[in-house]
């Protein structure tokens, strides 16, 4: 389950980076980005790349943090927007789902460990 979450997280993060690249340099709806928009888009691409690395390493806490960093500034905005770039928001949500998949075995192991400590040993 965790391995699937890591793979989904990597694919979702790298796909979002690719869409940010298209948005910045080959946008069919507007001219190529310049100035602050280019810098912000580049920073979102860096965040997506770091997110892919965190997913590959299975660092679920970093994955949650990076989801919030990449989703709430603009991921939610582009999710509601028209065109293909709404997929960036959906990919961010897929990344959150992958973080949950990576985190789930950790929670299960903690619960099992807590049960062992609570049961009296013979």
Buried (B, 14 or more C-beta within 10 A) or exposed (E): EBEEBBBBBBBBBBBBBBBBBEBBEEBEEEEEBEEEEEEBBBBBBEBBBBBBBBBEEBBBEBBBBBBEBBBEEBBEBBBEBEEBBBBBBBBBBBBBBBBBBBBBBEEEEEEEEEEEEEEEEE
